[in-house]
Amino acid sequence: MIKVVRGNPTAEELAAALAVVRARAAAGAEQTPGAAPPAPSWSDPARIARRETRRPGPRAWARTYWPG
């Protein structure tokens, strides 16, 4: 359902707007139903680790002890 909120469009203007909306909806429905959509880039694990992590030094084991 389409509702005109502002203005007073003519029948031709309303038909043109409806044609655009229907064409966009039809273009979205043309995708292959069996094909998976591409994964969004925000969920890519490589985005989190962009740089190489530092390796622990030779005495790193001694710094892991917390007295107390």
N, C-alpha and C positions, 0 to 999 in steps of 0.2 A: 504494500500500500504506500502510495506517495501522497504527501500532504504539502500543499503550498502554504508556507508560513508567512511570507511577506510578499507583497506585490500582487499584481493581478495579471498573470501571463495569458497571452492569447492561446487559442487552441493549437496553433502552429508551433508556438514556443514550447508548450507543454508536450506536444508530440515529439519535438526534437529532443527534449530532455529525456523523455521516456525511451526514445530510440537509443540514446547514448547509454543509459543505464542497462537496457536489455542487451546491448552489444557487449558491454563489459562483463555482464553476468554470463553470457554465452562463451566469451573468451576464457573465462575461468573454468567453465565446465568442460572445455575441450581437452584438458589434460588427460593423459592415459590413466585409466582407473587402477591398473596394476602397478604402475610406476610409483616408487616412493619419492616423496618430495625431497629436495636437497636439504641436508642438515644445515641449520643456521650457524654462522661463524662464531657466535658467542658461546656455543657448546663445544668448540674445538679444544681438546686438551692441550694442543701445542700453543694455544694463546696464553695459557697460564705459565708455562715454562719457556719463556722466550730466550732466556740467557742460561748459560751453563752454571750449574750450582758448584759451589766451592767444595773441594774435598778436604776432609779433616787432616790436620797436620800430624807429625810423628808423635807428639805428646798429647793428642786430643783426649786420650783415655784418662789422663790425669786430671783434666779440667771438668770431667763429667761428675766427679764426686762432690756431693753436697754434705758437709759435715752438719751434724746436729741431730 
